[in-house]
Amino acid sequence: MSAITKKDERKELKGHGIVSDAVRSYENDPFFVKKTEQARKTLLKVGLPGDKKKQQ
C-alpha cells in the first residue's frame, strides 16, 4: 500500500529554503508605506543622477 500525501503549494529547491507562491503582500504595511513616502520626498528634493532639471 502506498501512503497518501497531501499536495503542497511549496516548492523545495537546492539548499534549506522553501519557495512559496502564497506570500502575503506588504503593500499596505505601515513600515513600508512610511519608507516609500520618505523615499518619494527625498527623490523630489534631491533628484536622480543625470537629472537636468535639478542641476540648473
GUKOLKOL-754595 format. One line per 4 residues: for each residue x, y, z of N, C-alpha, C. Coordinates in nm, 4 decimals. Example, Ala and Ser with C-alpha at 12.3 -4.5 7.8 and 13.67 -1.06 7.14 Angstrom:
BEGIN
1.3190/-0.5690/0.7800/1.2300/-0.4500/0.7800/1.3200/-0.3300/0.7800; 1.2850/-0.2250/0.7080/1.3670/-0.1060/0.7140/1.2900/0.0030/0.7870
END
This chain:
BEGIN
0.0822/-0.1185/0.0000/0.0000/0.0000/0.0000/0.0866/0.1249/0.0000; 0.0440/0.2205/-0.0752/0.1188/0.3460/-0.0756/0.0515/0.4461/0.0174; 0.1317/0.5325/0.0737/0.0799/0.6347/0.1647/0.0211/0.7496/0.0838; -0.0860/0.8068/0.1328/-0.1474/0.9219/0.0673/-0.0784/1.0469/0.1185
-0.0284/1.1287/0.0273/0.0392/1.2522/0.0667/-0.0426/1.3716/0.0213; -0.0433/1.4724/0.1023/-0.1140/1.5958/0.0702/-0.0247/1.6800/-0.0207; -0.0791/1.7237/-0.1330/-0.0021/1.8066/-0.2261/0.0112/1.9466/-0.1678; 0.1319/1.9958/-0.1625/0.1615/2.1258/-0.1040/0.2000/2.2225/-0.2147
0.1656/2.3506/-0.1981/0.1984/2.4521/-0.2976/0.3443/2.4957/-0.2903; 0.4138/2.4574/-0.1854/0.5534/2.4984/-0.1705/0.6424/2.4131/-0.2610; 0.7500/2.4727/-0.3050/0.8447/2.4034/-0.3907/0.9806/2.4045/-0.3214; 1.0413/2.2903/-0.3120/1.1724/2.2836/-0.2495/1.2803/2.2938/-0.3567
1.3768/2.3773/-0.3326/1.4896/2.3943/-0.4226/1.6154/2.3466/-0.3526; 1.7285/2.3661/-0.4151/1.8548/2.3299/-0.3520/1.8755/2.4157/-0.2286; 1.9285/2.3596/-0.1255/1.9530/2.4331/-0.0026/1.8410/2.4122/0.0966; 1.8332/2.4996/0.1950/1.7368/2.4833/0.3027/1.6129/2.5694/0.2864
1.6086/2.6518/0.1857/1.4953/2.7419/0.1686/1.3786/2.6760/0.0989; 1.2616/2.7303/0.1221/1.1404/2.6843/0.0557/1.0793/2.8043/-0.0155; 1.0482/2.7896/-0.1435/0.9882/2.8952/-0.2227/0.8391/2.8690/-0.2290; 0.7609/2.9699/-0.1983/0.6166/2.9538/-0.1980/0.5521/3.0680/-0.2740
0.4459/3.0370/-0.3465/0.3708/3.1404/-0.4170/0.2681/3.2057/-0.3257; 0.2501/3.1529/-0.2066/0.1496/3.2028/-0.1131/0.2134/3.2960/-0.0105; 0.2747/3.4043/-0.0566/0.3394/3.5015/0.0317/0.2475/3.6226/0.0422; 0.2279/3.6721/0.1647/0.1377/3.7852/0.1808/0.2007/3.9123/0.1241
0.1172/4.0053/0.0862/0.1622/4.1311/0.0290/0.1980/4.2295/0.1410; 0.3066/4.3009/0.1229/0.3480/4.4039/0.2183/0.3112/4.5425/0.1657; 0.2223/4.5483/0.0688/0.1878/4.6728/0.0023/0.1329/4.7776/0.0988; 0.0491/4.7399/0.1929/-0.0119/4.8360/0.2851/0.0450/4.8273/0.4263
0.1592/4.7642/0.4417/0.2228/4.7546/0.5723/0.2709/4.8940/0.6140; 0.2399/4.9392/0.7356/0.2761/5.0755/0.7778/0.4253/5.1074/0.7655; 0.5121/5.0108/0.7934/0.6564/5.0336/0.7837/0.6962/5.0679/0.6405; 0.6476/4.9893/0.5450/0.6857/5.0107/0.4057/0.6174/5.1327/0.3459
0.4978/5.1648/0.3911/0.4314/5.2867/0.3449/0.5118/5.4085/0.3886; 0.5596/5.4083/0.5128/0.6399/5.5191/0.5655/0.7717/5.5322/0.4888; 0.8396/5.4198/0.4641/0.9672/5.4238/0.3923/0.9484/5.4693/0.2476; 0.8392/5.4295/0.1851/0.8121/5.4716/0.0479/0.7892/5.6215/0.0414
0.7156/5.6750/0.1368/0.6899/5.8194/0.1394/0.8193/5.8981/0.1647; 0.9057/5.8475/0.2527/1.0349/5.9133/0.2767/1.1200/5.9126/0.1500; 1.1213/5.8008/0.0789/1.1993/5.7910/-0.0449/1.1446/5.8850/-0.1510; 1.0122/5.8956/-0.1589/0.9497/5.9852/-0.2568/0.9885/6.1305/-0.2294
0.9858/6.1714/-0.1018/1.0226/6.3086/-0.0658/1.1695/6.3356/-0.0962; 1.2554/6.2374/-0.0689/1.3985/6.2535/-0.0956/1.4236/6.2685/-0.2447; 1.3573/6.1873/-0.3256/1.3760/6.1975/-0.4706/1.3267/6.3302/-0.5257; 1.2193/6.3824/-0.4704/1.1710/6.5130/-0.5159/1.2689/6.6240/-0.4792
1.3317/6.6120/-0.3616/1.4252/6.7150/-0.3161/1.5605/6.7041/-0.3862; 1.6143/6.5843/-0.3968/1.7493/6.5642/-0.4489/1.7495/6.5350/-0.5981; 1.6571/6.4539/-0.6434/1.6514/6.4159/-0.7848/1.7363/6.2934/-0.8122; 1.7301/6.2464/-0.9336/1.8073/6.1308/-0.9767/1.9370/6.1767/-1.0424
2.0400/6.0933/-1.0430/2.1650/6.1292/-1.1125/2.1379/6.1531/-1.2609; 2.1930/6.2584/-1.3135/2.1740/6.2908/-1.4535/2.0445/6.3661/-1.4796; 1.9752/6.4046/-1.3746/1.8506/6.4788/-1.3897/1.8843/6.6245/-1.4200; 1.8571/6.6709/-1.5414/1.8982/6.8048/-1.5863/1.8194/6.9148/-1.5168
1.6991/6.8873/-1.4695/1.6157/6.9902/-1.4086/1.6753/7.0429/-1.2778; 1.7314/6.9561/-1.1948/1.7822/6.9952/-1.0638/1.9196/7.0619/-1.0707; 1.9938/7.0437/-1.1805/2.1303/7.0971/-1.1899/2.1328/7.2446/-1.2254; 2.0266/7.2986/-1.2761/2.0280/7.4398/-1.3194/2.0057/7.5343/-1.2077
END
